């Protein structure tokens, strides 16, 4: 929910393998491993969920969705409205909405 899938801007130029492997926008394009890709492709519920209002970054969610799609990893991209801000009241609505669908 409301994720940032490229953490590089938060490290002021610092970059090592810890940043790389915790940064999906870095490692997913290079992922071609015959062990991990089938596991990811069999995931039952990957949901990328974001609002499009204040302090949200739906472009980052779209970018992650495109990366997953390019690797054949099933997922759902769900962008809520432009009035949905990066804030607890919206997360309190989003979480039960998806928990009810997943479980």
KAMOWO-V418425 format. One record per pair of residues at least 24 apart in sequence whose ideal C-beta (glycine too) atoms are under 8 Angstrom apart, sorted by the first residue. I is the first residue (numbers start at 0). J is the second residue. Records with the same first field share a line. If there is no record, write none. Layout:
I = J, J
This chain:
0 = 48, 49, 90, 93, 94
1 = 48, 49, 50, 55, 85, 89, 90
2 = 47, 49, 59, 60, 63
3 = 56, 59
4 = 59, 60, 62, 63
5 = 59, 62
23 = 63, 66
24 = 59, 62, 63, 66
27 = 63, 66, 67, 70
28 = 66, 69
30 = 70
36 = 70, 71, 72
39 = 70, 72
40 = 70, 71, 72, 73
42 = 72, 73, 74
44 = 101
45 = 72, 73, 74, 75
46 = 74, 75, 77, 97, 101
47 = 74, 75, 76, 77
48 = 77, 79, 93, 97
49 = 77, 78, 79
50 = 78, 79, 80, 81, 82, 83, 84, 85, 89
51 = 78, 79, 80, 81, 83
52 = 80, 81, 82, 83, 84, 85
53 = 84, 85, 86
54 = 84, 85, 86
55 = 83, 84, 85
